[in-house]
Amino acid sequence: MSSTVTPAAPVTVVIGTGGMGLAVARRQGPGRRLLLADFDEKVLGAAATALRGDGHDVTTRAVDVSSRPSVAALADAAAGLGTVTEVVHTAGLSPVQAPAEAVLRVDLLGVAYVLKEFGRVVAAGGAGVVVASMAGHMNPPLDAEQERALATTPADELLGLPFLRGQTSAAACYGLAKRANHLRVQAASVAWGRRGARVNSLSPGVIATPMGRQELAGEHGEGMRAMIDASAVRRLGTPDDIAAATAFLLGPGASFVSGTDLLVDGGVVAALRSA
């Protein structure tokens, strides 16, 4: 369902309409046609209502990022709305929300599908941002062969990689998936570049969203608070912090930036590496 829009308005796609996705949509929305997508139709509807109430042009579509046909249909729908110039993928599951298999399907496979399917519809001059996590920088080191496999294995074969099969720890799978996000974005930047588009990832620290608060209340919450206290900024991040960093990566100030990851963690990873 959509509101009245200007036909010539460029299209911004936001996948995942929780705290970070909503903040990104609100920041990027003026003068654009917003396509919001989420698995949770209740969350999706609430985000659309809030944004329409503020005067944004909004179209919504349910999506299951772990399904290639669903992601492909979303990409086609975006292209049908107009010129796709911005794609922001924020959807994901944290270790306290889901078991290991679901984390891999959404956080690893879902990103691979989004990069592939939107890489065929993004316009020249367009840009994409995949929201990963600082966990991708804290994951135990992988060997060169494993990193190459995560970066280049066809999406439909990813979950069959030997070192992913049999993983039972949701936390370990989360770190693996987020490291894979960095690697997939790096590899995808070449294909996106052939279309004249850029793509980067962004790695938040602990953000004050419902997901972030669930993590703080979970078994690793005490350690997370200790990391925040040891960091340079010494506070939780906000969805607006992520929206601001996303706006930079999408905008003209980052026209020479593609295939890399931006840490937006308040200095947590730097503090850990300096300890």
C-alpha positions as CSV (number, residue, x, y, z in Angstrom):
1,M,0.0,0.0,0.0
2,S,1.4,3.5,-0.8
3,S,0.5,7.1,-0.3
4,T,0.4,9.7,-3.1
5,V,3.9,10.1,-4.5
6,T,5.8,12.1,-7.1
7,P,6.4,9.7,-10.0
8,A,10.0,11.0,-10.6
9,A,11.1,10.7,-7.0
10,P,14.1,8.4,-6.5
11,V,13.5,5.2,-4.5
12,T,15.0,4.4,-1.1
13,V,14.6,0.9,0.1
14,V,14.9,0.1,3.8
15,I,14.9,-3.5,4.8
16,G,14.1,-4.0,8.5
17,T,12.0,-1.4,10.1
18,G,13.0,-1.6,13.8
19,G,14.7,1.2,15.6
20,M,17.6,1.6,13.2
21,G,15.6,1.1,10.0
22,L,13.0,3.6,11.1
23,A,15.6,6.2,11.9
24,V,17.3,5.7,8.6
25,A,13.9,5.9,6.7
26,R,13.0,9.1,8.5
27,R,16.4,10.7,7.7
28,Q,16.5,9.6,4.1
29,G,12.8,10.0,3.3
30,P,12.3,13.6,2.4
31,G,11.9,14.0,-1.4
32,R,12.1,10.3,-1.9
33,R,9.7,7.4,-2.4
34,L,10.3,5.0,0.5
35,L,9.9,1.3,0.1
36,L,9.9,-0.3,3.6
37,A,10.2,-4.1,4.0
38,D,10.1,-6.3,7.0
39,F,9.2,-9.9,8.0
40,D,7.1,-8.7,10.9
41,E,4.1,-7.0,9.3
42,K,3.0,-5.5,12.6
43,V,6.4,-3.7,13.0
44,L,6.3,-2.8,9.3
45,G,2.8,-1.3,9.6
46,A,3.6,0.7,12.6
47,A,6.7,2.2,10.9
48,A,4.8,3.1,7.8
49,T,2.0,4.7,9.8
50,A,4.5,6.8,11.7
51,L,6.3,7.9,8.6
52,R,3.2,8.7,6.6
53,G,2.0,10.7,9.6
54,D,5.1,12.9,9.1
55,G,4.4,13.4,5.4
56,H,6.7,10.7,3.9
57,D,5.8,8.8,0.7
58,V,5.7,5.2,1.8
59,T,5.2,1.8,0.1
60,T,5.4,-1.3,2.2
61,R,6.1,-4.9,1.4
62,A,6.6,-8.0,3.5
63,V,9.8,-9.9,2.9
64,D,11.6,-12.9,4.2
65,V,15.3,-12.2,3.6
66,S,16.2,-15.9,4.0
67,S,14.2,-16.7,0.9
68,R,15.8,-15.7,-2.4
69,P,12.5,-15.5,-4.3
70,S,11.1,-13.2,-1.6
71,V,14.2,-10.9,-1.9
72,A,14.1,-11.0,-5.7
73,A,10.4,-10.0,-5.6
74,L,11.3,-7.1,-3.3
75,A,14.0,-5.9,-5.7
76,D,11.6,-6.2,-8.6
77,A,9.0,-4.2,-6.7
78,A,11.6,-1.5,-5.9
79,A,12.5,-1.2,-9.6
80,G,8.9,-1.0,-10.5
81,L,8.5,2.1,-8.2
82,G,11.2,4.1,-10.0
83,T,14.9,4.6,-10.0
84,V,16.5,2.7,-7.0
85,T,19.2,5.0,-5.7
86,E,19.5,3.9,-2.0
87,V,19.3,0.4,-0.4
88,V,19.7,0.0,3.3
89,H,19.6,-3.4,4.9
90,T,19.1,-3.4,8.6
91,A,17.2,-6.7,9.2
92,G,18.8,-9.2,11.5
93,L,18.5,-11.6,14.4
94,S,20.6,-11.4,17.6
95,P,21.8,-14.4,19.6
96,V,19.2,-13.8,22.2
97,Q,16.4,-13.8,19.7
98,A,17.0,-17.0,17.7
99,P,18.9,-20.3,17.6
100,A,22.1,-20.7,15.6
101,E,20.5,-21.9,12.3
102,A,18.0,-19.0,12.2
103,V,20.8,-16.5,12.8
104,L,22.8,-17.9,9.9
105,R,19.8,-17.9,7.6
106,V,18.9,-14.3,8.3
107,D,22.1,-12.6,9.1
108,L,24.4,-14.4,6.7
109,L,22.2,-15.8,3.9
110,G,19.8,-12.9,3.9
111,V,22.6,-10.4,3.4
112,A,24.0,-12.4,0.5
113,Y,20.6,-12.5,-1.2
114,V,20.1,-8.7,-0.7
115,L,23.5,-7.9,-2.2
116,K,22.9,-10.2,-5.2
117,E,19.3,-9.2,-6.0
118,F,19.6,-5.5,-5.4
119,G,22.9,-5.5,-7.3
120,R,20.9,-6.1,-10.4
121,V,18.4,-3.1,-9.9
122,V,20.4,-0.4,-8.2
123,A,20.9,2.6,-10.5
124,A,24.1,4.2,-11.6
125,G,25.1,6.7,-8.9
126,G,23.2,4.7,-6.3
127,A,24.6,3.3,-3.1
128,G,23.8,0.6,-0.6
129,V,24.6,0.0,3.1
130,V,24.4,-3.3,4.9
131,V,24.2,-3.0,8.7
132,A,26.5,-5.6,10.2
133,S,27.9,-5.4,13.7
134,M,31.0,-4.8,15.7
135,A,30.8,-8.5,16.5
136,G,32.3,-9.0,13.0
137,H,35.4,-7.3,14.2
138,M,35.6,-9.3,17.4
139,N,35.0,-12.8,15.9
140,P,37.9,-15.2,16.3
141,P,40.2,-15.1,13.2
142,L,39.3,-17.2,10.2
143,D,41.9,-18.6,7.8
144,A,42.3,-17.2,4.3
145,E,40.4,-20.1,2.7
146,Q,37.4,-19.6,5.1
147,E,37.3,-15.9,4.4
148,R,37.4,-16.4,0.7
149,A,34.6,-19.0,0.9
150,L,32.4,-16.6,2.9
151,A,33.1,-13.8,0.4
152,T,32.6,-15.7,-2.9
153,T,30.6,-18.9,-2.4
154,P,27.3,-18.6,-4.3
155,A,24.6,-17.5,-1.9
156,D,22.5,-20.7,-2.3
157,E,25.5,-22.8,-1.3
158,L,26.7,-20.7,1.7
159,L,25.0,-22.7,4.5
160,G,26.7,-25.8,3.2
161,L,30.2,-24.6,3.9
162,P,31.9,-27.3,6.1
163,F,32.9,-24.9,8.9
164,L,29.3,-23.6,9.2
165,R,27.6,-27.0,9.3
166,G,26.9,-28.2,12.9
167,Q,27.3,-24.8,14.5
168,T,25.1,-24.8,17.6
169,S,26.1,-21.5,19.3
170,A,24.0,-18.6,18.3
171,A,26.6,-16.2,19.5
172,A,29.3,-17.8,17.5
173,C,27.1,-17.9,14.4
174,Y,26.3,-14.2,14.9
175,G,30.0,-13.2,14.9
176,L,30.6,-15.4,11.8
177,A,27.7,-14.0,10.0
178,K,28.7,-10.4,10.7
179,R,32.3,-11.0,9.6
180,A,30.8,-12.6,6.5
181,N,28.8,-9.4,5.9
182,H,32.0,-7.4,5.7
183,L,33.5,-9.9,3.2
184,R,30.3,-10.2,1.1
185,V,30.0,-6.4,0.8
186,Q,33.7,-6.2,-0.2
187,A,33.2,-8.8,-2.9
188,A,29.8,-7.4,-4.1
189,S,31.3,-3.9,-4.5
190,V,32.9,-5.0,-7.7
191,A,29.6,-6.1,-9.3
192,W,27.8,-3.0,-7.9
193,G,30.6,-0.9,-9.3
194,R,30.0,-2.2,-12.8
195,R,26.6,-0.6,-12.5
196,G,28.1,2.6,-11.4
197,A,26.9,2.1,-7.8
198,R,28.7,1.8,-4.4
199,V,28.0,-0.5,-1.4
200,N,29.5,-0.5,2.1
201,S,28.8,-2.1,5.4
202,L,28.4,-0.3,8.8
203,S,29.1,-2.0,12.1
204,P,27.2,-0.7,15.0
205,G,28.1,-1.2,18.6
206,V,25.5,-1.6,21.3
207,I,22.5,0.5,20.2
208,A,19.5,1.5,22.3
209,T,17.0,-0.4,20.3
210,P,14.7,-3.2,21.5
211,M,17.2,-5.7,20.2
212,G,20.1,-4.0,21.9
213,R,18.2,-3.9,25.2
214,Q,17.5,-7.6,24.9
215,E,21.2,-8.3,24.5
216,L,22.0,-6.1,27.6
217,A,19.4,-8.1,29.6
218,G,20.9,-11.4,28.4
219,E,23.7,-13.6,29.6
220,H,26.4,-11.4,27.9
221,G,24.9,-8.1,29.2
222,E,27.5,-7.6,32.0
223,G,30.4,-8.0,29.5
224,M,28.7,-5.6,27.1
225,R,28.3,-3.0,29.8
226,A,32.0,-3.4,30.7
227,M,33.0,-2.8,27.1
228,I,30.9,0.3,26.9
229,D,32.4,1.7,30.1
230,A,35.9,1.0,28.7
231,S,35.2,2.8,25.4
232,A,36.1,6.3,24.5
233,V,32.4,7.5,24.3
234,R,31.1,5.5,27.2
235,R,27.5,5.4,26.2
236,L,25.0,3.4,24.3
237,G,24.6,4.3,20.6
238,T,21.3,5.6,19.3
239,P,19.4,4.8,16.1
240,D,20.1,8.4,15.1
241,D,23.8,7.7,15.3
242,I,23.4,4.9,12.9
243,A,21.1,6.9,10.6
244,A,23.8,9.7,10.5
245,A,26.5,7.3,9.6
246,T,24.3,5.7,7.0
247,A,23.5,9.0,5.4
248,F,27.2,9.7,5.1
249,L,27.9,6.4,3.3
250,L,24.9,6.9,1.0
251,G,25.7,10.5,0.2
252,P,28.1,12.5,-2.0
253,G,30.7,12.9,0.7
254,A,31.4,9.1,0.4
255,S,31.5,9.0,-3.4
256,F,35.1,7.6,-3.2
257,V,34.1,4.9,-0.5
258,S,33.0,1.4,-1.6
259,G,33.6,-2.1,-0.4
260,T,34.6,-1.2,3.2
261,D,33.1,-1.3,6.7
262,L,32.6,1.7,9.0
263,L,32.7,0.9,12.7
264,V,30.1,3.0,14.6
265,D,30.7,1.6,18.1
266,G,31.7,4.5,20.3
267,G,35.3,3.2,20.3
268,V,34.6,-0.3,21.8
269,V,36.7,-2.3,19.4
270,A,39.5,0.2,19.6
271,A,39.5,0.0,23.4
272,L,39.5,-3.8,23.3
273,R,42.4,-3.9,20.9
274,S,44.4,-1.3,23.0
275,A,43.9,-3.0,26.3
